[in-house]
Amino acid sequence: MEQSNLKNNVALKNEPHHSVKVRVDPFYSKENLQYIRDGIAALDAGLGVEHDIKDA
């Protein structure tokens, strides 16, 4: 049984690297997170303006 696991591990290691697709969510980019932090700081400092939600 241990030998069959070894064969499976070797098969996985031989897969081409491009077969794995990685997607990065732009919401978590450094720039966007800093923009959100700056907005929170502005609201905490009383610089926010209250308004109604607009329909798209």
BAFI-3210 file (N, C-alpha, C; in Angstrom, 3 decimals, decimal comma, padded with zeros to 6 digits):
// residues 56
n [1|2|3|4|5|6|7|8|9|10|11|12|13|14|15|16|17|18|19|20|21|22|23|24|25|26|27|28|29|30|31|32|33|34|35|36|37|38|39|40|41|42|43|44|45|46|47|48|49|50|51|52|53|54|55|56]
n.u [000,826|001,934|003,640|001,889|000,936|003,260|003,606|001,386|002,110|004,369|003,206|001,693|003,674|004,797|003,070|002,428|003,345|001,693|-000,822|-002,204|-004,364|-004,271|-006,086|-006,278|-007,914|-008,836|-009,823|-008,351|-005,928|-002,922|-003,183|-005,984|-006,777|-005,452|-006,810|-009,338|-008,703|-007,914|-010,340|-011,903|-010,508|-010,983|-013,759|-013,874|-012,676|-014,644|-015,125|-016,906|-019,726|-023,118|-025,459|-028,182|-028,667|-027,905|-029,664|-028,506]
n.v [-001,201|001,223|001,644|002,215|004,706|006,164|006,132|007,698|010,152|010,789|011,072|013,369|015,241|015,386|016,834|019,564|022,927|025,001|023,989|024,641|027,065|030,269|032,670|036,039|038,032|041,275|042,938|042,590|043,787|045,677|048,405|048,830|048,017|049,955|052,225|051,709|051,730|054,423|055,670|054,809|056,029|058,707|058,832|058,254|060,552|062,360|063,341|062,419|062,397|062,254|060,531|059,500|056,154|055,552|054,432|052,146]
n.w [000,000|000,723|-001,395|-003,537|-002,739|-002,976|-005,756|-006,492|-005,372|-006,884|-009,391|-008,987|-008,564|-011,048|-012,571|-014,752|-013,932|-014,784|-014,654|-012,425|-011,413|-010,132|-008,528|-007,663|-005,425|-006,082|-004,112|-001,819|-002,299|-001,616|-002,126|-002,226|000,357|001,861|000,963|002,034|004,789|005,037|004,456|006,625|008,702|008,052|008,420|011,160|012,084|011,769|009,244|007,383|005,124|005,352|003,337|001,172|-000,081|-003,411|-006,294|-008,723]
ca.u [000,000|002,819|004,184|000,899|000,938|004,456|003,321|000,475|002,872|005,223|002,348|001,322|004,854|005,110|002,087|003,001|003,007|000,631|-002,126|-002,838|-004,724|-004,386|-006,757|-006,104|-009,044|-008,308|-010,285|-007,323|-004,665|-002,390|-003,739|-007,392|-006,873|-005,057|-007,925|-010,382|-008,220|-007,975|-011,753|-012,337|-009,887|-011,704|-015,053|-013,617|-012,310|-015,820|-015,085|-017,865|-020,934|-024,239|-026,304|-029,012|-028,120|-028,377|-029,891|-027,578]
ca.v [000,000|002,372|001,819|002,883|006,115|006,759|006,351|008,836|011,366|011,064|011,557|014,749|016,092|015,507|017,690|020,867|024,011|025,847|023,358|025,210|028,458|031,028|033,952|036,948|038,942|042,642|043,598|042,460|044,389|046,658|049,727|048,900|047,967|051,269|053,115|051,432|052,246|055,884|056,040|054,588|057,088|059,950|058,747|058,369|061,940|063,192|063,954|061,768|063,116|061,324|060,675|058,341|055,218|055,824|053,271|052,084]
ca.w [000,000|000,759|-002,731|-004,375|-002,346|-003,565|-007,176|-006,588|-005,084|-008,038|-010,465|-008,688|-008,726|-012,463|-013,235|-015,123|-013,002|-015,319|-014,500|-011,243|-011,653|-008,894|-008,733|-006,548|-005,291|-006,019|-002,895|-000,797|-002,725|-000,658|-002,437|-001,845|001,814|002,372|000,652|003,025|006,079|004,978|004,548|008,010|009,503|007,761|009,098|012,599|012,352|011,557|007,912|006,502|004,750|005,283|002,154|000,886|-001,042|-004,777|-007,134|-009,877]
c.u [000,866|003,388|003,178|000,789|002,135|004,232|002,401|001,211|003,751|004,390|001,955|002,496|005,204|004,102|002,751|002,500|001,845|-000,754|-002,885|-003,106|-004,939|-005,028|-006,575|-007,277|-008,515|-008,775|-009,188|-005,967|-004,226|-003,049|-005,190|-007,556|-006,463|-006,157|-009,047|-009,970|-008,297|-009,423|-012,286|-011,772|-010,611|-013,062|-014,892|-013,273|-013,479|-015,879|-016,064|-019,069|-022,053|-025,063|-027,125|-028,296|-028,742|-028,584|-028,950|-028,327]
c.v [001,260|002,670|002,536|004,361|006,835|007,048|007,553|010,145|011,755|011,619|013,012|015,690|016,305|016,360|019,017|021,975|024,869|025,229|023,904|026,684|029,149|032,363|034,787|037,918|040,367|043,405|043,620|043,007|045,422|048,021|049,845|048,864|049,295|052,292|052,940|051,966|053,768|056,366|055,880|055,682|058,419|059,951|058,899|059,802|062,894|063,845|063,327|062,648|062,092|061,604|059,416|057,432|055,487|054,528|053,311|052,178]
c.w [000,000|-000,628|-003,641|-004,006|-002,946|-005,048|-007,355|-006,344|-006,261|-009,180|-010,231|-008,902|-010,186|-013,226|-013,609|-014,186|-013,495|-015,159|-013,289|-011,514|-010,312|-009,238|-007,483|-006,548|-005,147|-004,778|-001,849|-001,233|-001,687|-000,862|-001,970|-000,325|002,430|002,122|001,675|004,395|006,128|005,104|005,962|008,909|009,288|008,448|010,608|013,001|012,119|010,191|006,930|006,221|004,598|004,026|001,985|-000,107|-002,397|-005,515|-008,319|-011,181]
res [m|e|q|s|n|l|k|n|n|v|a|l|k|n|e|p|h|h|s|v|k|v|r|v|d|p|f|y|s|k|e|n|l|q|y|i|r|d|g|i|a|a|l|d|a|g|l|g|v|e|h|d|i|k|d|a]
***
